[in-house]
Amino acid sequence: MEDNDFNSWLAGFWEGEGCISKRKNGTGYVVRISQSLCPGRNVEEMMKKIKNIFGGNITEMKYEKYKTSLLWSIGNRRDVLKFIDTIYLYCQFRNKQLAEALIHYKKYSKYNVYPKRKKEKKIICKDMSNVWEYIRQLIYA
């Protein structure tokens, strides 16, 4: 699967099965995708591929009345920003939630998008430039 195909697929998968939510203490955001385990579907493979690219954790959730499901989650600022940058331009319905997370990280200097180390700053600035341009277009359109 090419990068654009994977990014497009991931955006749709996240919009259907995932969420982004603000942490209780208000310091950042957590991204999650939950998927039920079904025979014949490679749910574990999908989740492992996502984890290999973005980091995070995979947890097996067992419920009495429901099917067992896998939950992938990330909460690290850098991982969340990398995930948002990857899917943002491919999302059709939940861009506002992603934009709110980006604005939050930009607004609070302690958890700023732009880190103090120059090398890291260059990488993140380069990676995030297309997303910021898209947000500017949404705001000023």
Phi, psi and omega in degrees: 000129179289162182304312181297320177296315180296316181298319178295314178299314181298319178299314178294318178298315180294317180297327180276322189240359187244181177204161170229131182220152179282140177296153180301324181277359175076010184273348183181195184236157176235134176252136181223149168226129179239137182215131178290144176279123180231143178300140177086354178249140183270057183298316181298318178298316180300312182296320179295322178296316179297317179296319180298327182278317190249353183082202179093198184228151172243126181238136176272123182254121180249130180236150180293313188263355185236168176291152174295140179227161176255140179238117174259135179215150173226144178225349179292132184308311182298317180294318179298314180296321178296318179297312180300315181298326182289320188257345191308310184289347181262347181285145180248336190239336189239028179298327182299318178297318180293320179297321178299320178295317179298317180296321178301311181294327179288323186288316186267110187298328179298327180243038186295147176298325184263104182287170183284325182289128186299317182298312180296320180299316180299317181297311183292318179301316180295314182294325187268353187300320181291327179290315180297321178297319179296319178296317178302318180296321178295318184290316187264005180282000000 
